[in-house]
Amino acid sequence: MAGEHTQETTELLQALIRNQCVNDGTPDSGNETRNSDLLRTYLEGAGVEIQTFTSRPGRDSMIARIEGTDPDAPTLCLMGHTDVVPVSPDGWSQDPFGGELLTGTGHLGQPITEVWGRGAIDMLNLTASMAVAFKELARSNWKPKGTLLYYGVADEEAGGVWGAKWMVDNHWDSFLGHNGRLDYVLTEMGGWPHGGGEKVGITVGEKGIAWRRLRVKGTPGHGSMPYGTDNAVVKAAEVVSRLAKYRPAARLDELWAARIGASSLPEHLKAALLDPARIEATLSELNPGTAKLFHACTHTTFSPNVVHGGVKTNVIPDTVEIDVDIRTLPGVTNDDVDGYLREALGELADEVEVSRIFGDEATSSSARTPMWDILTRRTQVVYPDAELLPELIVGATDSRFFRGKGTVAYGTGLYAPSVSFEQFATRFHGHDERIDIESLGLCTDYWLGIAGDLLG
């Protein structure tokens, strides 16, 4: 089913993986200049305008452009990030940066060929297929009415500070087309079929990020005399326990109702999951993976993930810092989050200093756009009877920066029926990440069709 560009997309993906642009969250990690240079070199022969932007040494992003001819036609940006998250090599059965082609098994037991490596799913597969589609249009001497941009962006995996956020804040004009606007951005995550292809999920919104650092205070002393001491580690343990148990009330909206309606769950479970009074108890009846996702879709969540404290084994610590990953539902503000924390900590709140590490509220785009109709038509090439399902994702993408500027941003793609959503879901940031090459070809054809339909 895959198109004629499958091999070219596969080879570009392998090269992107092998460049090992690992972003561990520190300012000088990532080294995305390697992938930015690779993409620039790949596209240069097509005769398009290419700009490189350096937010800090080693952290380049790039934009390639095919200018439109009609000032009234829309502008579209295909956006793929070039960084990947770190790996634990001992958990992999193959070299995580080998980019090897191996034979795997689809969800129906059929053999499939896959590219293995960190970033194969998140999201170098799309970054590669978008670049191949862009180059194909450029070298065919395509003269669109609207402007097409290809954006290879750094630092998505650590919040976009040195990537999309920096670009939007400092170089917004570089995204504007002949019409003086950026109308649409297409990026991760979406395009996976549900119910055998009756519904295909497209991301229209995402939860907000409200990371907090909690500084728990105690009184130092000698570790040989712990009785009655004000030990910050002991206090921090209670803080972590309270955060782990805390549950703000569920918020159920139209996107949630649509997701449950499209699921294959029994009707009695569907009804319970749509009831705010019953959803919490009902989650325990689902398989663990589904329960985790459904809880995150309906709650603002608190995950204490990093703890630092103490100076020496025989010194009672006076300070412990806890970094908490908080993801907010639409409508939840940063002030609301601080209120939640006070509620969760109770009488301990006065002994904890809270500082904001990161704060972006939830964002969303309307599904009532000409682009939505195009995505439907291009998805039906593979899933003829499919309807698109607007979805809220629980993670974060660079879309939020563009939605903040009034741009419609969707997370999308087109994936082969041979691999299930459940298979894909286990590979995001996981061991043995990989993508089937049929999906690579389908995605490339998908971008080609979308650009042609929208821009003319």
C-alpha positions, 0 to 999 in steps of 0.5 A: 500500500505504501508509495514510491517514496518509501525507500527514500523516507526510510533512508532519511529516517535511518540517518536522522536516528544515527545522528543521536540528537539526544536531548536530556533537558540540559541547555547544551544537550541535543546537538540538533545541529547534526540533524539540521545540517542533514536536512539542509543538505538533503533539501538544498539540491531542490532549489528552495530557500532554506534558513538556519537559526541558532538559539545556542551553539549546537542547537540549530533549527531550520526552515525551508520554504516554497513561496506561494503566488496568491496573497489570499491563499493559505500558508501551511507548515509541516513541523518535525522535531529533530531531537530524541529522548535519552535511552537505557541501552540495557533495555534494548534488544538492538542498538538504539541508534543503529537505525537497522531494518529488521523483520517484525510482526504486525498485530495480526501476526503478519511479517513487516519490515521496521526501522529500529531506533530512538526517535523512530516513532517520536517523531523522526518518522514524521520529520523524515516523511515531511522532508521527502514530501517537501523535496518531491514537491520542490524538485517537481517545480511545483508552483503553489498558490499558498506557501509551504514551509518545512520546519525541522525544530530543536528541543521539543523533548525538553519544552521547546525553550531552545526550539519552537518557543525561541523561534516564535518569540524571536523569528515569527516573521520567518513562518509567515507566508505570502498572505502574511499569516501562518494558517496551519501547522501539522505535526505529531501526534495523531493518525492512529486508527480506532475500531479497525479504522472506523475512527482515526484520531487527530490531535486538536488539543493538548493538556497544559504543563505546570511543572513545580519545584517544591522546596521542603525545609527542615533543621540540620543536625547530626545523623546519630541523634535522629529522635525528634528532629526536623528531617527534611527527607522524612517530611518530603516523603510525606509530601510525595505521599500526599501528592501521589494520593491527591485526586482533583475532580474529573472534568469530562468534555465533548472530546472525552465523550467522543473518545468513549463513544468511539471505543469498543468498551461495553456499554455499561463501562462507557456509561460509567466513564461518562459519569463524573461520580463513577469514573474514578472507580470504573478506571480500576476495571480497565486494563492498566494501560487504558486506565492510565490514559483515561485517567490522564485525559480526565484529570489534572495530574501530579507526578513527583519525579525528581528528588534532590536533598541531603549533603552527607550520610551523617547529616540530617538534611535541612532542604529537599527539592521535589520536581513535580510534573503537573499536567493540566486540563483545559480551563485550569490556570497556573493559579488553580494549580497552586491552589491544588497543591495547597489542598493536597499538602494540607497543614504541610503547605506552610513548610513547602516553598513552591516555585514555577519551573514551567507553565503553559496552559492547555491549548486547542484548535477548532476541527471546523476548518477546510484542513479538517476536510482535507485530512478526512479525504486523505485519511480515507485513502487508506481507511475508506469509511473512517471518520476523524476523531478530534482528540486531546493528548495528555503530553505536550507538543510544539503545537501550543506555541503556534496556537498561541499565535492564532494558528490552527495546529493538528497532530496527525499522520497516516499509519498502516493497518498492520500495526495497532495503536496499542503496539505504537503506544508502547514504543513512545519513549520506550525500549525497542522503538521502531516504525514499519516502513509501510507507514513511512511511505503512507505518511509521505504520500499523505503530506503530498496530498494535503499540500496539493489539496490545500495550496493548489 
